[in-house]
Structure formats: C-alpha cells, structure tokens
Amino acid sequence: SLEEARQKAADFLLGARQNLIFTPNPEMLVKAQNDPYFKEVLNRGELNLCDGVGLWLAMGGRSPRITGVDFITELCGLAEQKKYSIYLLGSQSDEVVKKAAENLEKKFPSLRIAGYDKGPEIEEIYPTPCPSPNRGGIKGGVEVEKINLVKPDVLFVAFGMGKQEKWLAENLSKMPSVKIGMGVGGAFDYLSGLTPRAPRLMRELGLEWLYRVWKQPRRIGRIFNATMRFTYLVLKEKI
C-alpha cells in the first residue's frame, strides 16, 4: 500500500545502506524482456512500485497502483517532516527541472532542496542500444561531483526509462550521502506544471495512457508496447 511504501522509505532514510526505488510499468517490463541488464537492474530495486493499470491487472490486483509522480510527493512530504534534503537530476531542460523544484518548494515550504540539474543529453548517458554494465556511456561524470558537493539524502533521476535505472545502479555507491535513489521518468514534466496530467477521474480509471496518446500522438508506439505487447506476454506466460 502507499502507507507501507512510505514507511519503507522512512526506514531506508534511517538505515545505513543505500536503496533503489523503481516504478515498473508494462512498458518497462516489455523492455526488460529484451534487455537482460535492465531486467537485472530492476530486480535489484529495494522497493519496486506498481506503476501502471496493466501491471496491476496482470498481478490480479494484489498490489495497488502507485505512480512515480505521486510517490515523489510522498517522499518530499517525508523529507520535509524529517528534515532530509532532496536533489532533482534530469529532464534535459533547465526550465522543466527548475519549475519542478519551485513547485515542490511551494507545496512543501520547509523542504530542503539541495539542488537541481537538467543533466546531460540522453545519448551521452548511454548510446543506443543501452550497453551492458561498464560498457560505453558516461559513468556519473560531473553530475556525481555536483551531487557530492551538496550531499542530498534523496536523489530523483529523470533520464528516461532504462537509462535512469542503469545510471542509478552504477553510480549510487559513488554518492555516499544518498540513502534513496529513485528513477522518475517524465515526472518532472508534470511537477513543473508545463505538461498537464490526465484528469483525476481518468487516472482513477486507469486511462491516463489514453490521455497521453491524445496529447502526444508520437507516443503511440510506446503505448502499443504497454498495452498489446504486454498483454500478449502476460497471456503467453499464463498459458
């Protein structure tokens, strides 16, 4: 449940070890079928949240859906309450990450935002296709140095599906202050207010994907993977 996930995150912040939080959805699981390294990284997550109505249905409703955007606000509320600091990395846009930080600060006035950075160009992080561990791509670079200067407790990374999870798995140990590293995909776009989320009713009905296709027709290929291909793989597994 959301409350259980929040409590686990609170335990992470109090503990001595570093922790990865990922938000698997159908599209990510489809990708993991053809990317063994990504699959391995996802399975390393200390907390994997069910983000996607298709995944929720495939699991028989055993785990409630918790979106990455919603859990970011949960973590920020926890950080504000317990006096922890956060850092926002990624989105490739100064405007997006700055507005996301400003809006979080408005929502949580006492929240300590250690810093924010749009991050490098996506193709500088990992070339296409994404490499196996320690092959190609940058391994933290100046981003790690900037983060270590301000020593945040929670790090949100928005490099896009697959890349952010691999980057965190490879670089978290180089940032000893960070107790929680979380891949957040396009969450900064929504938090910035520059990209509207689906109406609440559509989100509650699990139709946020339909709203995204309407607003961003170029996502049709990704939606196909998250719906048709995922359904095929689930049925194939069950049969």
Disulfide bonds with the S-S distance in Angstrom:
none
